[in-house]
Structure formats: C-alpha cells, structure tokens
Amino acid sequence: MVLAILHESNLVLSDDIVEIIVGTTFCEADTKGDGRIDLDEWTDYVSKNPTLMKNMTLPHLKDITPAFPSFVAHPEVEDLEI
C-alpha cells in the first residue's frame, strides 16, 4: 500500500526509507506489542490517522491497480509475525 501511494504521488524514496515508514507505522499501530495488528488496534490507529482510510477506498484502489497488478492478482496476505 505504501508503494502504491508513493507511486501515485510520483514520490521516489529509497527502500530504506520505505522500510522505516512501514516499520514506524507498524510499531505505532501495534500497541499491544505482539507483532500483530488486530482489529481493535487498527480501528484505534485509523481513528487517530483518518487520512489512511482515503487511500484504502475502492475508487482509490481501482486507480492504483493498473500500476500494481500483483496487488489484485495476488490479494492473499501471508500471516507474518514480526
């Protein structure tokens, strides 16, 4: 999702910076510190960062899918522990 937003915004960031953004965001959202973001944590995080939902609406996702076809072709998400 971060890559899609950067692409749509014509922003080019190094892989290291993207990893920092994702890592920081995950740490902020994972308030229980268990390596997962459950529904309560996600709901709380989104309520504190409402612009996130704009980037996850269906019209927005429809616009980014041509740029990121694998996002649609492989929508399954592995259950990753951090």
Summary of the structure (lengths in Angstrom):
residues: 82
radius of gyration: 13.6
end to end distance: 18.0
largest distance: 35.8
contacts: 160
relative contact order: 0.14
helix: 59%
strand: 0%
